[in-house]
Every structure is written in C-alpha cells, then in structure tokens.
C-alpha cells in the first residue's frame, strides 16, 4: 500500500497576525512611519499628541489598504474598467513610473471582426 497525501486548505498560512501578509505589514509600517514623521512630531510639539496618534493610525490604515486590497472592477468608471482586479500598489507604482519618465504607454488591442 502506498501513501496518499490529503489536500488541505493552506490559505492564510502565510499571514502574520491573521490579517497581515508580508506586503501589507510592510505598507502598514511605512504608512505609520509617514504619519509619525509628518504629523506626530509637529503636533506633539504643539501639545496635541493625541491628534498625532490618530494621524499615525490613519496613515497606517491607508498603508494597509494600499498593500492588501485590489482595485474594484466597476463598469461605470473607465479608470476602474481598465485597472479592475489589479493590486492598488501596482497601480500607484505604474503611475509614478509613468509621471517620472514622461513617456507614453502603448496598449495594443485586437481587432474586432465579424467572422462568418
């Protein structure tokens, strides 16, 4: 008799603290660091350290969203029709690369013909 491996559900095993993947954890920390550097230091000097903590949480949440969610595919808007299903961070990276290089992006589409 040979051995038989049972298939098992491995979804979620690569997650840290249940909701974070490696990429989303990195973006969350980066967002929190941006919130700390931009707002917390300045607001704590002015005596509003609690507002600075709120800004850290807001920026960390924005980082989490960028690192973990995908662009929805909505037929109503042309932007979401073109980018639907892609990771938000990939869209942002592509937009930054497009702006910095100043080049055009060419998209080739197949011709629609009526085959009879």
Secondary structure, DSSP 4 states (H G I P E B T S, - for coil): ----PPP---TTTT-BTTTB-HHHHHHHHHHHHHHIIIIIHHHHHTT-HHHHHHHHHHHHHHHHHHHH-B----SSSHHHHHHTTSBHHHHHHHHHHHHHHT--------------
